[in-house]
């Protein structure tokens, strides 16, 4: 039953695919916004006289921000694995 629901193209599958794509776009936008905010923050601090290097701030921000858009992919993979286990179990 679940296999038929996942493999057949129907309104429910298209709706959930659209929601997943919307969440991916939203989280990617949030990630880019956070990176740009951190860059502007470092530029502001450097202009005020606090000498901060760009490299470590950008690297630390990228490490944490890249996980935000990855979550919809992880959710999709976990859902597919759960359905496979549920069908065979």
RAVENNOR-V341744 format. One record per backbone hydrogen bond with DSSP energy under -1.0 kcal/mol. NH is the residue of the N-H (numbers start at 1). CO is the residue of the C=O. If there is no record, write none. Layout:
nh:co
NH:CO
NH:CO
This chain:
nh:co
5:1
6:2
7:3
8:4
14:10
15:11
16:12
17:13
18:14
19:15
20:16
21:17
22:18
23:19
24:20
25:21
26:22
27:23
28:24
29:25
30:26
31:27
32:28
33:29
34:30
35:31
36:32
37:33
38:34
39:35
40:36
41:37
42:38
43:39
44:40
45:41
46:42
47:43
48:44
50:45
58:54
59:55
60:56
61:57
62:58
63:59
64:60
65:61
66:62
68:65
74:70
75:71
76:72
77:73
78:74
79:75
80:76
81:77
82:78
83:79
84:80
85:81
86:82
87:83
88:84
89:85
